[in-house]
Amino acid sequence: MMTLEIARVAGQGDGVADTPQGPVFAPLTLPGEAVRGEVTDGRMEAVEVLRASPDRIAPVSPHYGDCGGCSLQHWAAGPYLDWKRAQVISALARERIETEVEATVAVPAGTRRRLALHARRLEDGRVVLGFKARKSWRVVEVTVCPVADPRLVAAFPALARVAAAFLEHPKSAPTLHVTWTLDGLDVDVTGVERRSGGLSADRRMQAIRIAREAGLARLSLAGEPLMMERQPRVQFGPALVPLPAGGFLQAVPEAEAAMTSRAVAAVKGAKKVADLFCGAGTFSFPLATVASVVAADASVAGIAALKAGIVSTRGLKPIAAEARDLFRRPLTPHDLKGCEAIVFDPPRAGAIEQTAQIAGTKAAVVVGVSCNPQTFARDARVLIDTGFRLETVTPVDQFLWSAHVELVGIFRR
């Protein structure tokens, strides 16, 4: 057993104690705490807090400590949000970037509209839904979730019945990607064993029947619709957009609003704006209230949904949308001719190939949206080295009580 003092919280949310043998990571601990536990390979397990931080608060979830979804639920809001801001500052510093980093935008509990729920059948035959345990493949059955929209939580029992139909093969490990939309629950299931022939016709019919009984708007298998009672729609700015099966959507509406409002404010005055990695139009439609938009994304289904939203929405500036892989074929300065501002919101891997093309454009303003401060900082360095200044960065706490942080950065030439 070792007794250590926690010096700081690391990037993945674990407390860190500095020792002569190197750092020791202790989960669910806070700076200034004295802790005791067994240490193996630089990690403390079965942590006992001997002296608690004054910033420690009571967790609100009964699954806290076992469920791997919330690693920071025990931290008071002020220092927790400051830590997220510090993570952004640290990522920028590694690329030698100094700028104004605003206070982290907080989001309330009970607002997350998307969950990925893992389904497993227990030895007694009961099917449970939940999240992975901390540092484990084991699934923790979750009956309540203070992060999630209460309408999702209320559907857990029905979703467990739906999941049972997809546990036909012993190697299947279904994940239900559940989204609350304007038209009810949209569920896309992945992780079903395919080598054995996939889901049988009988199990498909069982899944469809249970989904209808549960009142789901749509049920799909790896993006292939099995049943649709109502087309799931979401609202982006003034547009109602049909959400593609398995399509990307920002997790929390309040976080999305914080990011889109900053993007729109930054590009005001531009007559033509590019929206890169646009998905189904999260930013495209709000941007089209102030400028014409050139939108591009690799998702064919996302672009089709965006075009459907264009057709059904009045009062927008023109939007030209193209399905294009921006990693393999980034838009060139020629493609972006006339764009006075550019917004990009890439996956976690960042947008290094596309960012390299922006310097040759005439864009005076660039808005970078990111769920990964490290790749954002790397891409920001490319823009800064080619004549842009990173004016401000705003962290957004979209993934409440986790170590993840979103951000919006405003660049001006």
Protein Blocks (a to p, Z undefined) as FASTA:
>chain_A
ZZdddfbdcfkopacdddfkbpcddehiaehiacddddeehiaehiacfbdcfkbccdfb
fkgojamkbmklmpcfklmmmmmmmmmmmmmmmnopacdddddddddehiafbdcddddd
dfkopacdddddehiabdcddfbdfkbcfklmmmmmmmmmmmmmmmmbfkbccddddddd
fkbcadddehiafknnpaafklmmmmmmmmmmnopabdceehiafbdfbdcdddehjbcc
dddehiacdfblklmmmmmmmmmmmmgoiabdcdehklnolmmmmmmmmbccddddfblk
lmmmmmmmmmmpghiacdddddddfklmccdfklmgoiabdcddddfkopmlmmmmmmmm
mbfbdcdddfbfklmmmmmmmmmmnopacfbdcdddfbghiabdcddddddZZ
